[in-house]
Amino acid sequence: MAQASRESKEHEIDEHAARRRLLLRGVLVAGGAFSLASCTTVGAQMQSRHAAAGGGRISARWLGGGVMELATPDYKQIAYIDAWIWNNTGWSRFGIQKPAEYASKEGFVRYVSGKKPEAVFVLLTHDHGDHMGDYFEMLQGLWAAGLPVMTTGQSDLMRKGLVDDFKHAGLDASKIVANAGAGMNFGGVAKHGAMTAYLVPAIHSNLHAYPAAGFILDIGGMRVYASGDTDLFGDIKLIGERYRPNLAIVCVGDGPYTMGPEDAARACQWAGVSQAIPVHYAHNAQVKGVEAGDEFKRALATIAPGVTARVLKPGEPHVIAM
């Protein structure tokens, strides 16, 4: 009897332990599923934040050198990648006379005012003269005309390197520089009107010794990667994976300062874009001439045949759609 009683009690203990193991396993499975769902949700949120826009449409005008004008089709949202406008020397080698809207500060301000924009966003990649040669005059003119202009760039350059220049130009950086004068740093965001900019790295230099940069810009339902002046570097792959841009504006001039057509084509492949505009060529004797655009187009056909090259002439309006 005692033996049977002990066996019965041991059997009950085994059953109880088994039930506890099953319950624990269920909790772990449910917890793992919850954890996976949470990670998936967070991942989806991150993906949503950095998802490429689709079905967009923008107007693009190359203004010579590395400078671009981008706008929504109605020109209510206008962005400038760098600010070297009326002193820009990237027109003559194409045999094109600079039109009145880009030939002087006054003409430029009249031109932008005539569009009646809701927001004008000036994105400064770095402080070399062929990128910011007209920067302060441009901001001064647009601000004085009562236009809704805002600028942004790498935060230390905005808050320290150029602070005296803003003062000398009579500009209050806390009002005209995004994020209450702070600009933005890598991984940061700046918004103006219906446009959103993210700062991304570039491998280049700055006279003030603060980092040079590129931008991701959301405008008109499209996402644009503006490389700024840069060499080819591996993190362009990360920029592509993280932000998934539709269009790349890439330097192709080669020479002493930036990557050339073949490396620029590789950058477009890594960034995962479907369209690309070559810039930063034919504006001085040290970079490639007008042939660089066609060289880039041929390089894309070999290296990234899925990417369409949009080779522009300075001042030529071009509509880009996704």
Solvent accessible surface area in square Angstrom, and as a share of the most:
residue,aa,sasa,rsa
1,M,204,0.91
2,A,65,0.50
3,Q,100,0.45
4,A,60,0.47
5,S,66,0.42
6,R,132,0.48
7,E,95,0.43
8,S,62,0.40
9,K,128,0.54
10,E,101,0.45
11,H,109,0.49
12,E,105,0.47
13,I,105,0.53
14,D,92,0.48
15,E,78,0.35
16,H,98,0.44
17,A,34,0.27
18,A,36,0.28
19,R,143,0.52
20,R,159,0.58
21,R,140,0.51
22,L,114,0.57
23,L,128,0.64
24,L,109,0.54
25,R,133,0.49
26,G,39,0.37
27,V,89,0.51
28,L,117,0.58
29,V,100,0.58
30,A,63,0.49
31,G,38,0.37
32,G,40,0.39
33,A,59,0.46
34,F,151,0.63
35,S,57,0.37
36,L,124,0.62
37,A,55,0.43
38,S,42,0.27
39,C,85,0.51
40,T,86,0.50
41,T,72,0.42
42,V,88,0.50
43,G,37,0.35
44,A,52,0.41
45,Q,113,0.50
46,M,94,0.42
47,Q,108,0.48
48,S,82,0.53
49,R,103,0.38
50,H,6,0.03
51,A,38,0.29
52,A,36,0.28
53,A,33,0.25
54,G,62,0.60
55,G,68,0.66
56,G,5,0.05
57,R,126,0.46
58,I,0,0.00
59,S,11,0.07
60,A,0,0.00
61,R,29,0.10
62,W,0,0.00
63,L,1,0.01
64,G,0,0.00
65,G,0,0.00
66,G,8,0.07
67,V,0,0.00
68,M,0,0.00
69,E,1,0.00
70,L,0,0.00
71,A,0,0.00
72,T,18,0.11
73,P,78,0.49
74,D,89,0.46
75,Y,26,0.10
76,K,63,0.27
77,Q,15,0.06
78,I,0,0.00
79,A,0,0.00
80,Y,0,0.00
81,I,4,0.02
82,D,1,0.00
83,A,0,0.00
84,W,25,0.09
85,I,2,0.01
86,W,33,0.12
87,N,85,0.43
88,N,5,0.03
89,T,76,0.44
90,G,0,0.00
91,W,8,0.03
92,S,87,0.56
93,R,107,0.39
94,F,43,0.18
95,G,71,0.68
96,I,51,0.26
97,Q,166,0.74
98,K,40,0.17
99,P,41,0.26
100,A,75,0.58
101,E,36,0.16
102,Y,1,0.00
103,A,52,0.40
104,S,40,0.26
105,K,49,0.21
106,E,104,0.47
107,G,5,0.04
108,F,0,0.00
109,V,22,0.13
110,R,162,0.59
111,Y,32,0.12
112,V,0,0.00
113,S,39,0.25
114,G,55,0.53
115,K,66,0.28
116,K,148,0.63
117,P,11,0.07
118,E,115,0.52
119,A,0,0.00
120,V,0,0.00
121,F,0,0.00
122,V,0,0.00
123,L,0,0.00
124,L,1,0.00
125,T,2,0.01
126,H,1,0.00
127,D,6,0.03
128,H,40,0.18
129,G,47,0.46
130,D,32,0.17
131,H,2,0.01
132,M,24,0.11
133,G,42,0.40
134,D,1,0.01
135,Y,1,0.00
136,F,37,0.15
137,E,80,0.36
138,M,0,0.00
139,L,0,0.00
140,Q,66,0.29
141,G,8,0.07
142,L,0,0.00
143,W,109,0.38
144,A,87,0.68
145,A,51,0.39
146,G,66,0.63
147,L,21,0.10
148,P,51,0.32
149,V,3,0.02
150,M,43,0.19
151,T,0,0.00
152,T,0,0.00
153,G,0,0.00
154,Q,3,0.02
155,S,8,0.05
156,D,48,0.25
157,L,1,0.00
158,M,1,0.00
159,R,132,0.48
160,K,139,0.59
161,G,13,0.13
162,L,1,0.01
163,V,46,0.27
164,D,82,0.42
165,D,52,0.27
166,F,1,0.00
167,K,137,0.58
168,H,160,0.72
169,A,14,0.11
170,G,68,0.65
171,L,11,0.06
172,D,72,0.37
173,A,22,0.17
174,S,63,0.41
175,K,124,0.53
176,I,1,0.01
177,V,1,0.01
178,A,4,0.03
179,N,78,0.40
180,A,87,0.68
181,G,11,0.11
182,A,35,0.27
183,G,2,0.02
184,M,8,0.04
185,N,63,0.32
186,F,77,0.32
187,G,31,0.30
188,G,23,0.22
189,V,38,0.22
190,A,1,0.01
191,K,141,0.60
192,H,26,0.12
193,G,58,0.56
194,A,77,0.60
195,M,1,0.00
196,T,22,0.13
197,A,0,0.00
198,Y,12,0.05
199,L,2,0.01
200,V,4,0.02
201,P,50,0.31
202,A,11,0.08
203,I,94,0.48
204,H,48,0.22
205,S,63,0.41
206,N,15,0.07
207,L,136,0.67
208,H,75,0.33
209,A,91,0.71
210,Y,56,0.21
211,P,62,0.39
212,A,5,0.03
213,A,1,0.01
214,G,0,0.00
215,F,0,0.00
216,I,0,0.00
217,L,0,0.00
218,D,32,0.17
219,I,2,0.01
220,G,26,0.25
221,G,40,0.38
222,M,0,0.00
223,R,7,0.02
224,V,0,0.00
225,Y,1,0.00
226,A,1,0.01
227,S,2,0.01
228,G,13,0.12
229,D,5,0.02
230,T,0,0.00
231,D,67,0.35
232,L,41,0.21
233,F,30,0.13
234,G,47,0.46
235,D,74,0.38
236,I,0,0.00
237,K,96,0.41
238,L,101,0.50
239,I,8,0.04
240,G,6,0.06
241,E,130,0.58
242,R,91,0.33
243,Y,3,0.01
244,R,93,0.34
245,P,4,0.03
246,N,15,0.08
247,L,0,0.00
248,A,0,0.00
249,I,4,0.02
250,V,0,0.00
251,C,1,0.01
252,V,0,0.00
253,G,0,0.00
254,D,54,0.28
255,G,45,0.43
256,P,88,0.55
257,Y,112,0.43
258,T,12,0.07
259,M,5,0.02
260,G,7,0.07
261,P,10,0.06
262,E,121,0.54
263,D,58,0.30
264,A,0,0.00
265,A,0,0.00
266,R,85,0.31
267,A,1,0.00
268,C,0,0.00
269,Q,77,0.34
270,W,68,0.24
271,A,1,0.01
272,G,59,0.57
273,V,7,0.04
274,S,46,0.30
275,Q,12,0.05
276,A,0,0.00
277,I,0,0.00
278,P,0,0.00
279,V,7,0.04
280,H,4,0.02
281,Y,1,0.00
282,A,0,0.00
283,H,7,0.03
284,N,53,0.27
285,A,103,0.80
286,Q,100,0.44
287,V,9,0.05
288,K,57,0.24
289,G,6,0.06
290,V,68,0.39
291,E,82,0.37
292,A,0,0.00
293,G,0,0.00
294,D,76,0.40
295,E,45,0.20
296,F,0,0.00
297,K,110,0.47
298,R,153,0.56
299,A,9,0.07
300,L,2,0.01
301,A,70,0.54
302,T,114,0.66
303,I,32,0.16
304,A,5,0.04
305,P,105,0.66
306,G,68,0.65
307,V,18,0.10
308,T,61,0.36
309,A,16,0.13
310,R,76,0.28
311,V,54,0.31
312,L,2,0.01
313,K,118,0.50
314,P,4,0.02
315,G,9,0.09
316,E,69,0.31
317,P,92,0.58
318,H,52,0.23
319,V,81,0.47
320,I,1,0.01
321,A,46,0.35
322,M,84,0.37
